[in-house]
Amino acid sequence: MLKNKTVVVTGSSRGIGKAIALAFARKGANIVLNGRGPSSEALEKEIQACGVEVFYIAADIQHYEEAKALIHAVKERFGTIDVVVNNAGITNDKLIMRMTEADFMKVINVNLKGTFNVIQNVSSIMLKQRSGTIINLSSVVGLSGNSGQANYAASKAGVVGLTKSVARELASRGITCNAIAPGFITTDMTNELSDKVKENSQQQIPLKRFGSVEDVANTAIFLAKSPYITGQVINVDGGMLMNG
Ligand SMILES: NC(=O)c1ccc[n+]([C@@H]2O[C@H](COP(=O)([O-])OP(=O)(O)OC[C@H]3O[C@@H](n4cnc5c(N)ncnc54)[C@H](OP(=O)(O)O)[C@@H]3O)[C@@H](O)[C@H]2O)c1
């Protein structure tokens, strides 16, 4: 089902994005990697070893023109864009009292506006194709809120509203749009947390451990193989948030 498809994963130089790119490559999809810096030769080789094509495009997705150039370069190289995973994201944690307007906007611009920038540019291509899968990375924090993360939680809650609206707009052309809301996943992002915060967090997780990047990647593959699921938010959080 995913063989020879074109899959774009933003923010795929490391962490969850890298694992998602590798998971799709193992299913036979051609992969477009993205980050702000230079490409990783080692990652490109790992993906090529799956017998698929890999194409790295440096772009800072918070800038509309860079997101547009990214999507257009993919279309030019592969002709179709089958799956887009909006994974690029950042944190900049501070209590609200100390959070400046710049601190707030920095996170909104990458996590929410960056996701909009990519979807807005890919939507016309997918509408013409009459097919496509969009997967956005939200967070449990976007659903529950978290002290010290007003900017991040707001951006990830925004991603949920964006996901559901786009799902409704594009459904009639067979395009799905869903979000994944991870809890604590072991990556550079969570490695920044102190040992005390990590220990406390684990105690609040019913499965009593952080998730792996593969846990999230498996969910992305599941969504890409599920054309009758749209407008949903799937929590990958060890049971942290059990919605009614
Ligand atoms: N880890 C968790 O526990 C967790 C939980 C919930 C949700 N999430 C979400 O999952 C996603 C991935 O998280 P992660 O933990 O894997 O993060 P990470 O290890 O910090 O990696 C973030 C990736 O995004 C890229 N990136 C950052 N800003 C970018 C920009 N403006 N344009 C393009 N690429 C950009 C980074 O590449 P460069 O630095 O090379 O640009 C990197 O590849 C994020 O959206 C995050 O909010 C993570």
The ligand as an SDF file (V2000), in Angstrom:
LIG
                    3D

 48 52  0  0  0  0  0  0  0  0999 V2000
    9.3730   14.0490   22.3410 N   0  0  0  0  0  0  0  0  0  0  0  0
    8.1810   14.1100   22.9110 C   0  0  0  0  0  0  0  0  0  0  0  0
    7.9750   13.6420   24.0360 O   0  0  0  0  0  0  0  0  0  0  0  0
    7.0220   14.7450   22.1870 C   0  0  0  0  0  0  0  0  0  0  0  0
    5.7830   14.7320   22.8290 C   0  0  0  0  0  0  0  0  0  0  0  0
    4.6830   15.3040   22.1780 C   0  0  0  0  0  0  0  0  0  0  0  0
    4.8300   15.8450   20.9260 C   0  0  0  0  0  0  0  0  0  0  0  0
    6.0510   15.8650   20.3320 N   0  0  0  0  0  0  0  0  0  0  0  0
    6.1350   16.4910   19.0130 C   0  0  0  0  0  0  0  0  0  0  0  0
    6.7360   15.6070   18.0790 O   0  0  0  0  0  0  0  0  0  0  0  0
    7.4980   16.3440   17.1250 C   0  0  0  0  0  0  0  0  0  0  0  0
    8.9290   15.8270   17.1020 C   0  0  0  0  0  0  0  0  0  0  0  0
    9.4830   15.9550   18.3960 O   0  0  0  0  0  0  0  0  0  0  0  0
   10.9350   15.3900   18.7770 P   0  0  0  0  0  0  0  0  0  0  0  0
   10.9010   15.0810   20.2240 O   0  0  0  0  0  0  0  0  0  0  0  0
   11.3790   14.3620   17.8120 O   0  0  0  0  0  0  0  0  0  0  0  0
   11.7950   16.7290   18.5920 O   0  0  0  0  0  0  0  0  0  0  0  0
   13.3580   16.9360   18.3320 P   0  0  0  0  0  0  0  0  0  0  0  0
   14.1260   15.7070   18.6700 O   0  0  0  0  0  0  0  0  0  0  0  0
   13.7180   18.2200   18.9840 O   0  0  0  0  0  0  0  0  0  0  0  0
   13.4200   17.1240   16.7290 O   0  0  0  0  0  0  0  0  0  0  0  0
   12.7490   18.1940   16.1300 C   0  0  0  0  0  0  0  0  0  0  0  0
   12.9550   18.1480   14.6400 C   0  0  0  0  0  0  0  0  0  0  0  0
   12.3020   19.2790   14.0640 O   0  0  0  0  0  0  0  0  0  0  0  0
   13.2190   19.9900   13.2410 C   0  0  0  0  0  0  0  0  0  0  0  0
   12.8400   21.3970   13.2400 N   0  0  0  0  0  0  0  0  0  0  0  0
   12.7270   22.2340   14.2960 C   0  0  0  0  0  0  0  0  0  0  0  0
   12.3310   23.4510   13.8870 N   0  0  0  0  0  0  0  0  0  0  0  0
   12.1790   23.3910   12.5440 C   0  0  0  0  0  0  0  0  0  0  0  0
   11.7800   24.3060   11.5490 C   0  0  0  0  0  0  0  0  0  0  0  0
   11.4560   25.5570   11.8680 N   0  0  0  0  0  0  0  0  0  0  0  0
   11.7420   23.9050   10.2580 N   0  0  0  0  0  0  0  0  0  0  0  0
   12.0630   22.6190    9.9150 C   0  0  0  0  0  0  0  0  0  0  0  0
   12.4450   21.7070   10.8180 N   0  0  0  0  0  0  0  0  0  0  0  0
   12.5070   22.0720   12.1110 C   0  0  0  0  0  0  0  0  0  0  0  0
   14.5850   19.6780   13.8360 C   0  0  0  0  0  0  0  0  0  0  0  0
   15.5890   19.7610   12.8480 O   0  0  0  0  0  0  0  0  0  0  0  0
   16.6910   20.9000   12.7510 P   0  0  0  0  0  0  0  0  0  0  0  0
   17.0490   21.3000   14.1550 O   0  0  0  0  0  0  0  0  0  0  0  0
   17.7590   20.2510   11.9530 O   0  0  0  0  0  0  0  0  0  0  0  0
   16.0190   21.9850   11.9930 O   0  0  0  0  0  0  0  0  0  0  0  0
   14.3980   18.2170   14.2270 C   0  0  0  0  0  0  0  0  0  0  0  0
   14.5970   17.3760   13.1100 O   0  0  0  0  0  0  0  0  0  0  0  0
    7.3740   17.8210   17.5300 C   0  0  0  0  0  0  0  0  0  0  0  0
    6.3370   18.4400   16.8180 O   0  0  0  0  0  0  0  0  0  0  0  0
    7.0190   17.7260   19.0050 C   0  0  0  0  0  0  0  0  0  0  0  0
    6.3450   18.8700   19.4560 O   0  0  0  0  0  0  0  0  0  0  0  0
    7.1430   15.3260   20.9210 C   0  0  0  0  0  0  0  0  0  0  0  0
  1  2  1  0
  2  3  2  0
  2  4  1  0
  4  5  1  0
  4 48  2  0
  5  6  2  0
  6  7  1  0
  7  8  2  0
  8  9  1  0
  8 48  1  0
  9 10  1  0
  9 46  1  0
 10 11  1  0
 11 12  1  0
 11 44  1  0
 12 13  1  0
 13 14  1  0
 14 15  2  0
 14 16  1  0
 14 17  1  0
 17 18  1  0
 18 19  2  0
 18 20  1  0
 18 21  1  0
 21 22  1  0
 22 23  1  0
 23 24  1  0
 23 42  1  0
 24 25  1  0
 25 26  1  0
 25 36  1  0
 26 27  1  0
 26 35  1  0
 27 28  2  0
 28 29  1  0
 29 30  1  0
 29 35  2  0
 30 31  1  0
 30 32  2  0
 32 33  1  0
 33 34  2  0
 34 35  1  0
 36 37  1  0
 36 42  1  0
 37 38  1  0
 38 39  2  0
 38 40  1  0
 38 41  1  0
 42 43  1  0
 44 45  1  0
 44 46  1  0
 46 47  1  0
M  CHG  2   8   1  16  -1
M  END
$$$$
